[in-house]
């Protein structure tokens, strides 16, 4: 009688641990939430070095709007090797936004391209 309960508990614990990992979705969520709330130093922890440098520059010239009401609404993700794209919205009925990530040394990092 105790074995099925223990088995279910272990499966549940495994799924919880699996969902807390360093996935493209969780990295994109942490990056965008910190960025929107003006926590540049924290957002940089989830970004490639060039992206972090762009954030620093934009922050210094006052080009980083703050949105304390930002909410990350996951739509979908696509992973191809060491590259991923996460599609999200800032609200349930908002437009789709895309964020690109790359895997560096086994960790997913946001990699933004400069606008040309």
N, C-alpha and C positions, 0 to 999 in steps of 0.2 A: 504494500500500500504506500509506503514512504518513497519507494523508488520512482514511480511516475512523477510525484511532486518534485523530487530532487532533479530529475531529468528535465522537467519543464523549467525549473529555476535556472539550471545551467544554460539551457538554450536561450532563455530570456537575457541572462547576463552576457552571453556571447554576442547577441544581437545589439545590446546596448553599447558594449565596447566597440563593436564594429562600426556603429553609427557615429561614434565620437572621434574617429580617426581623422587623419590629415587628408581628407578627400578634396577634390576641386571645389565641390559645393561648400564645404565648411570654410575653406580658405577664402573663397569669394565672399561669403557672408561676413566673415570676420573683417576682411579688408574693407568692404563697402560700408559696413556699419561704423567702423572706426573713422574712416575717411569722412563720412557724412556728419559725424558728430565732432569733427575738428581735431580728432586725436591722431595727428600725422605720425608721430613717433610709433604709436601702436600699429597703425596701418602699414608702416614700412616693414614691420616684422613679417608681413605676409606678401611682400613684393620683392621682385628682383632688384638688384642694385641700381640699374638704370632707371627703373620705375621710382625707386626711393629718391633718387636724385631729382627727378622731375617733380615729385611731390614737394620736396624741400624748396625748390626754386619757386614753384607756384605758390607755396605758402608764404614765402618771403615777400612776394610782390602783391600779396593779398588777393590772389585769384582762386582761393579755395572757399567756396560758399559752405556754410554750416547749416545742416538741416537736422535739428534735434528730434524731429518726428519721423525720421527715416525708418522704414520697415523693409526688410529684405524678404521678398516673396519669390521663392524658387519656382522656376518654370521647367527647365530641362538642362541636361549637361551632355556634352559630346566629348569623348576621349578617344584620341588617336595617337597611340604611342606615348610620347612625352609631351604632348600638347593637348590642351583641353579648352573648351569654351563652355561657360556657364551663362545661361539665359535667366534673367531675373526681372522683377518689377519692383518699383518703389512703393507700390500699393497694389491691391488686388485688381483694380481696374486700370492701372497705369500701363504705359507702353512697354514693350519688351526692351530690355537693355542687355548688351552682351559684354562679357569680360573674358579676356584670354589669359590662360595660365600655362606655365611650362613646368616640367618636373626637373629639378636640379638636385643632384645627389639624393634622390629618393623623396624629396619634399616638393609639394606643389606650391608655386609662387605666382602671384599676379604679375603679368608682363604687359604693360601698356605701351603702345607705339605712339611716338610723337605725331601730332597732327601736322600734315604737310600742306 
